[in-house]
Every structure is written in C-alpha cells, then in structure tokens.
Amino acid sequence: MLEKETQKQSVLADLPPAAAIVKLAVPATLALLAKAVYNLVDTAYIGMLDNDLAMAGVGVTVPLLLIMVSIENIFAAGASVLAGRQLGAKDQEGASRTVTTIVGVSVIIGAALCVGGILFLEPLMRAFGATDSSLPYAKDYAFWMFIAALANLPAQSMNCAARAESSVKISSIAVITGAALNIILDPIFMFEFGLNQGVAGASQATTVSQFVTFFILTWFYASGRSVIKVKRKAFRPSWQFIRDVAVIGVPTAVIQICLSVAASLTNIAAAGLPQTDEIIAAYGVVQRLVLIGCYVIMGFMQGYQPVASFAFGAGDEDRFHQSVRFALKGSLLLTVLVAAVYILLSRPLILLFNDNPVIVEYGRRLLISQVALYPAFGLCYMMTITYQTIGTSRYGLFLSLIRQGLFYIPFIQTLPALFGVTGIYFSQPAADVLTILVCLCSIRPMKAAASRNMANQCGEQACPER
C-alpha cells in the first residue's frame, strides 16, 4: 500500500509537467465526457418522444443543471487545490482532514438543496424561462435532479480528491459506470415497453445512475485504498475552514453560475420573440452540446490543477511555470479544435436530437455563435484555475465573472430587443472579444503573482526539498 501511495505522488512530483498533466487529464476528460452522456442521452431519448414542448421543458432545466454543478464545484475545487497543496507540503494528515470535512459538508448541502428545490420547484422553473406549455415537463425533469443532489455533491468532492492524489482510475470507473448504466436505464424508464414515465423517466434513470457513481467512490474511500483517508474522526468543520475552501472554490463555481444565469437570460430574451418554444428547444440542445466542449476543457484543467497545486505547495517554481505554459497552450489548442468541429458539423449535430426544420435552423446558428470565439472560454478558465492555485482568488473571482457575467449579460439584455434573434446570435461573440482582451492583459501579472506568493510561502515555512 505504501509503495502504491509513493507511485501516485511521484506522478505529481517527478514526472515532467506536460506528461503528468496529460496522464491525469485523459482519464479525467473521459470521465467528464461520460458525465456529459447523461444529458445528451436524456436529450436524444426525449427527442424520440416527438414532443417539442417536452424538449423545451428539458431545455429550461439547463440553468438548474449548471447551478448545481457550480455548487458542487465550490467544494470539489476547494478539495482539489487545498488537498493538492497539502500533499505537496507532505501534510497527508491535513489532506485527509480537508477531504473528510468537505465530503461531510457536501452531504449536508446536498440534502438542503434537495429539500429546498422540491419545495420551490415551480417558481424556480418559471424563473429559468418555462412557459405555461413547457412548465409541466420542466417540473417532471427537475424534480429528480434535486433528488440526485443527495449523491452528486459528495461524489464530486470525492472525485476531485481522488484526482488530487492522482487516483484517476477509480474516478473514471465511477463516472463511466454511471453513464453506461444511464444509457441502459433511460429507455426502460421512459417508454411503453418499460415503466412509461416519459420525461420524468429520463431524469429518474439519471438519478439512479448517479447514486451508483456515489456508491463506487464511497467504497473506494471506505476500503482504505486511497492515499487521502476519509474517516469520521477527521471531520472537523469550522467557519474558517469553510471560508478557506470557498475562497478557493468560488471562482470555478462562479463560472458555472454565470453560465446558468446566461442560459436563463437567453431563454427570457427568446420569450419575447416569435417561435419562443422552438428557440428555447434549440437553445437547450445547443447548451448540452456546448457542455461537451466545456467538459473537454475542464478535464484538461483537472489534469493541470493537481500538478500545479502540488508544485506550488512544494515551492517548486520552475515546475509550476512549466505546468502553466503547457496548460495555456493546451487550453487554446483544445478550444480551437472544439470550435472547428462544432462549426463544421453544426447541422448534423442538431439533427441528432430533433428533426424539426425550424429548431434545426435555430440550433445550427446558435451553436455556431456560441463557439465562434470559443478560445475565450479556455483562456479564461485556465487563468481562473491558476489564480486559485496561487492563492490570488480575488482576481480569479473577477476573471470567472467576466465572460458569461459582466460582459454577456448586458449584450443579451439589449441586443435581442434591438435585432431580434440575430441579437441572441451576436451576444456571445461580443462578450468573448472583451474576455480575450482582459485575459491577455492578465497573463504577465499572473506569472509575477505566482512567483511572489511562492516566495512568501517559502518565507513563512520551510519548503520541502526535492
């Protein structure tokens, strides 16, 4: 067991940064893409119901999905960065306390979300843009999403902790198993030859699958196979600890919250235009496709973050800057590739989920507009993660707000009123231009802050020798 723990940490400490990032990023990306299958499979099967209102209703739940992912990420990102720093500083006991406490708090927050979401289900769906006609379908689907919060929050925290110690195999197995099970269960729960639950059945199947993922990760930590130990006596919550975790995790979560707000405002903007339900249905499909692109970048960043956090915690400045350079180039390359695929295949991708010519045309144009300047997302996300890692979370928080928040919101609130659906098409590219400019101006200060903060850290405590 000790030899296995040493091998896991050697990935973070000794493997060349580029190789370590790729080694961790590939399984993390595959796991996230498997998670994306949940939404895509649900959308594809719901498209088989030949009910555009059902598709619109499920599209309304996209902001809810993003909000729940953002709350997961507050704790998950906090666990990953803080535990990674502690492992880099050879404080394994501290890493175990961090992860145990975060998992326990995640269970409590998941229960609160479940109860609160169910109690306020209808007003939430209306706030996200549901019309009278699509509301029943939105409620049917969202109800089980709130039940799933009981498993999703602690599972995501355990998942990120596994990546922080480079236990990516179990992370991948847990998520891929859940995704494969969802593919099998969806038709059984939805259609007449099975339980015939329709839209609600799609969400029920996803919930069951996500609980399976939770149980696999719980088994991994309960069995003692992990470097970081989750144990009852290590559960030590305090307001100071939660604050420290939130300071790290909030910037990543804010990116998801801003995506959710942007999706809600886009649905609301569409509500004032002709063919509202068709536009919302198309946008719901597009958002799920764009999430795949997001997961590709997030998976790469989940490979980068443990390597950078470990190097920062160990005071290894050269290794840290090598990691940053590779992550910067990699995020830009991946976003260009994602954008190229989506632009070239925009029509056939929409046709996978709906064959209504009106929805297909809206969806094609919306998809192209969402990814036309997609490198803005990769650049902004990478820099947000880096500022988190080096302890400059306040500026990381600012960067997390700009793309879908400070820049997108004014455009989506004004351009559709002036130019109709064309205003929706141009809102995202306009926000992305401004995002790229801000991020380019922030690269040099980021490098300087990293060197300064690492020097301060080594002045406060002896950095472990390599």
ABEGO torsion letter per residue (X at the ends): XAAAAAAAAAAAAABBAAAAAAAAAAAAAAAAAAAAAAAAAAAAAAAAAGBAAAAAAAAAAAAAAAAAAAAAAAAAAAAAAAAAAAAAAGBAAAAAAAAAAAAAAAAAAAAAAAAAAAAAAAAAAAAAGBBAAAAAAAAAAAAAAAAAAAAAAAAAAAAAAAAAAGBAAAAAAAAAAAAAAAAAAAAAAABAABAGAEAAAAAAAAAAAAAAAAAAAAAAAAAGABABBBBAAABBBBAAAAAAAAAAAAAAAAAAAAAAAAAAAAAAAAAABBGAAAAAAAAAAAAAAAAAAAAAAAAAAAAAAAAAAAAAAAGBAAAAAAAAAAAAAAAAAAAAAAAAAAAAAAAAAAAAABABAAAAAAAAAAAAAAAAAAAAAAAAAAAAAAAAAAGBAAAAAAAAAAAABAAAAAAAAAAAAAAEAAAAAAAAAAAAAAAAAAAAAAAAAAAAAAAAAAAAAAAABBBBBX
